[in-house]
């Protein structure tokens, strides 16, 4: 399971991902650095504590992705920030796409963003 998250404060979504990680599923993700450092109760620190392989993005501006990729086949994306506000207050959209060709394009973007985040942590 891979994810790119601008904002990650949705407790239910975080719990579901953490449960997958605890069950042995490899979960890797990149968080927007500004959001991860400014949101109280955000998922970054909690994720790292629970074994999710997470990084802060290398974009000097906003890393505004909202993407979850499952098994290189299922893509979840849209305007929905992974936040409590998105879940309870905002008008948002979410697309779930089952297509390995489309998922492969998002996997390429994930690996690009992941690589930039890795370079900053060296």
C-alpha positions in Angstrom: 0.0 0.0 0.0 1.4 3.3 -1.1 0.2 6.8 -0.4 0.9 10.5 -1.0 -0.8 12.8 1.4 -1.0 16.6 1.5 -2.9 16.4 4.8 -3.4 13.3 7.0 -5.5 13.8 10.0 -8.4 11.4 9.3 -8.2 9.1 12.3 -10.3 6.3 10.7 -8.3 6.2 7.6 -5.0 6.3 9.6 -6.2 3.4 11.8 -7.2 1.3 8.8 -3.7 1.8 7.3 -2.0 1.1 10.6 -4.0 -2.1 11.0 -2.8 -3.2 7.5 0.8 -2.4 8.5 0.5 -4.3 11.8 -0.9 -7.3 9.8 2.3 -7.4 7.7 1.3 -5.4 4.7 4.1 -3.0 3.5 2.7 0.5 3.9 4.9 3.4 2.5 3.9 7.0 2.2 5.0 10.6 1.7 3.5 13.4 3.7 3.6 17.1 2.9 6.2 18.5 5.2 4.4 21.7 6.1 1.2 19.9 6.9 2.9 17.1 8.8 4.6 19.6 11.0 1.7 22.0 11.6 -1.3 19.6 12.1 -1.8 18.5 15.6 -2.9 14.9 15.7 -1.6 14.3 12.2 -0.7 10.9 10.9 3.0 11.3 10.3 4.5 10.7 13.8 1.8 8.1 14.7 2.5 6.2 11.4 6.2 6.1 12.0 5.6 4.8 15.6 3.5 1.9 14.2 5.9 0.8 11.5 4.7 2.7 8.4 7.6 3.7 6.3 7.0 7.4 5.9 8.9 10.4 4.6 8.4 14.1 4.4 8.3 15.4 0.9 11.2 17.2 -0.9 9.0 19.8 -2.6 9.8 23.3 -1.3 6.2 24.2 -2.0 3.1 22.1 -1.3 3.1 18.4 -2.2 -0.6 18.5 -2.8 -1.2 14.8 -3.8 -4.1 12.8 -2.4 -3.4 9.3 -3.5 -3.6 5.7 -2.2 -2.4 2.9 -4.3 -3.2 -0.7 -3.3 -1.5 -3.8 -4.9 -0.5 -1.8 -8.0 -4.0 -2.2 -9.2 -6.4 -0.1 -7.1 -6.0 3.7 -7.2 -7.9 6.0 -4.9 -7.6 9.7 -5.6 -9.5 13.0 -5.8 -9.9 16.3 -4.0 -10.3 14.5 -0.7 -7.6 15.4 1.7 -7.1 12.6 4.2 -8.4 14.9 7.0 -11.2 15.0 9.5 -12.5 18.2 8.0 -12.7 16.5 4.5 -14.6 13.6 6.1 -17.0 15.7 8.2 -17.3 19.2 6.7 -16.1 19.8 3.2 -17.5 18.9 -0.2 -15.0 16.5 -1.6 -14.7 13.9 -4.4 -13.0 10.6 -4.4 -12.4 8.2 -7.3 -11.6 4.6 -7.0 -10.1 3.2 -10.2 -9.3 -0.5 -10.7 -6.8 -0.4 -13.6 -3.2 -1.6 -13.5 -2.3 0.7 -16.4 -3.5 3.8 -14.6 -2.1 2.6 -11.3 1.3 2.2 -12.9 1.3 5.9 -13.9 0.6 6.8 -10.3 3.3 4.4 -9.1 5.8 6.2 -11.2 4.8 9.5 -9.6 5.0 7.9 -6.1 8.5 6.7 -6.8 9.6 10.1 -8.0 8.2 11.9 -5.0 9.6 9.1 -2.7 13.0 9.5 -4.2 13.0 13.3 -3.7 12.0 12.8 -0.1 14.8 10.3 0.4 17.4 12.7 -1.0 16.5 15.3 1.6 16.9 12.8 4.4 20.5 11.8 3.5 
